[in-house]
């Protein structure tokens, strides 16, 4: 009887082992498959297969108006800020289903996941969009309205631990290279606010030119500087990483927003959205190198994990533009992405929302 039992166990194991191995292989393959996620304000989240550069599927998350997005470390969860529902949703990337939500506040926009927490900007006092270039700034309205805030969400409990008051119309979010500081750009009052990570304690406020409307912010690869795009001034400024004083101001085409260094750190890329142009600068000297025509309202972009391609989410073109990662020539367009807002990849790669 004992011999038969052992034989049965061996036979059972011989059946289970290959199945288990297959399951594990499938899970690893899923986790390792290079994928891009694109938020579209009208159609949910697009999932791009980066092996063949095509739209594999679209996750319908209702009429949420998804915009900002960020992945957890292992790529199993995608966190999305939803304008229509004023919340942050957690999406299981293996199924595309929303697993949890947490209420944030009015007009949540930018999301960064860092150290087990999501940092989400929102605007309790929002009363309309920003002024167009040449129009007067709404100083009195901004001064009298509540400032924007940054909600800090514990991803274990999916609860807001606390919110940090910032400037007006808080936009871009970046972390210092040592992970101790969080920096945010404030469009409405032309400032960059610096806080302690975790506590949200204010460290300093950096004033930029009046009416310049800072939007994107990115740390340099060596961690010694920050680059901030000024949408209405048509420039970017380079701030010293310690003193936060301006060390260089560089002209751009109109409407600069998304900003990132390439994977090598040798080039800086700026999305000049109003000019339908991606601009390339030297990553050390910030000298202008190249202009690349792209689509309409291309705010955010990301390299593919292998660095061979560059993907731009172009909202008014309802598409992602795919460029060669070395010479920036157009490879193709991936359509059916109405009002594409932002884009991130797994494995993570350099881009305007995360990475360099």
C-alpha positions, 0 to 999 in steps of 0.5 A, a space after each residue: 500500500 505504501 509503495 502504491 501511495 509513493 508511486 501515485 505521488 510520483 505520478 501526480 508530481 510528474 503531471 503537476 510539475 510541468 503544469 506549474 512550470 508552465 504557469 510560472 513561465 506564463 507569469 514571468 512572460 507576462 511580467 517581462 513582456 514590454 508594454 506601454 500604457 496610455 491614458 485617453 481622456 475619452 476611451 480609458 487606458 490603451 495597452 500597446 504591445 511593444 514587440 509589434 508596436 500595436 494597440 493590443 487592447 483598451 481597458 474601459 474604465 468608464 467615463 472617468 477621464 483618466 489622465 496621470 498614471 504610474 506603475 508600481 515596481 513590478 508592473 502588476 498595478 497601474 495607478 490612474 488619476 481620474 478627472 471625472 470621478 475625482 479619484 485614483 484607481 488601481 488597475 490590475 495589469 493582468 486583467 485590466 480590471 479596477 481593483 480599488 479606488 480612493 477619493 482624491 479631490 477636484 481635478 486630480 492630474 499628475 501621479 507618481 508612485 514612489 516608495 510604496 506611496 502614490 503622490 497625486 496632484 489635485 486642485 480644490 479651487 479649480 475654476 477653469 483652464 489656464 489663460 492662453 498666451 497673450 491673455 492676462 493672468 488671473 492673479 486675483 482669482 488665483 490669490 483668492 482661490 484655494 491652492 492645489 494640493 498633493 494627496 499622499 496615498 498609502 498603496 497598501 491600504 489605498 487610503 490618503 494618509 495626508 495632503 500637502 498644500 502647494 501653489 496654484 495649479 500644481 502640475 509636474 512632480 519630481 523626486 530628488 536623486 537621494 529620494 528625500 525631496 519632492 519637487 512640484 511645479 505650480 502653473 498658477 503662481 509661477 513657482 516650484 515648491 520643494 517638500 520633504 518626502 513622507 512628511 510633506 514639510 515645506 523646504 523652500 519655494 522657488 519663484 520663476 518669471 511672472 506668467 511663465 507657467 512652469 509645467 514639466 520638471 526633470 532631474 538631470 542624470 547626475 542629480 546636480 540640476 533640474 530642468 523646468 519647462 515654462 509653457 507660456 514663456 517658451 523656454 526651459 530653465 536649468 536650476 542648480 540642484 542645491 541652491 535652486 537658483 537659475 543657472 541657464 535659460 534656453 529658448 524653445 518653440 511654443 508651449 514646452 511641457 513634457 521633458 526628459 533626458 534620453 536613456 544615455 543622459 546625453 540628450 534632453 528632449 522637450 515636447 513643444 506641444 503648441 508648435 507640434 514639435 519634439 525638440 532635442 538638446 545636448 544633455 550637458 550644454 543644453 545646446 539645441 540640436 534638432 527639431 522633429 515634427 510630431 502630432 497635435 498636443 503631444 504632452 508626454 512621451 516615453 522611450 521603450 525599455 530597450 531605448 530603440 523607440 520613442 513614444 509620444 502621446 498626442 492628444 489632439 491627434 488621437 494617437 501615439 507617434 512612434 519615433 526611432 530612438 536614435 535619429 527621431 525619424 517617424 516609424 509609425 502612428 498608433 491610432 484609436 487613442 482619443 485624447 491621449 494624455 500620458 504614457 508609461 512603460 513596463 519595464 520602466 524606461 526614460 520618459 516625461 512622467 517617470 525615469 529621466 
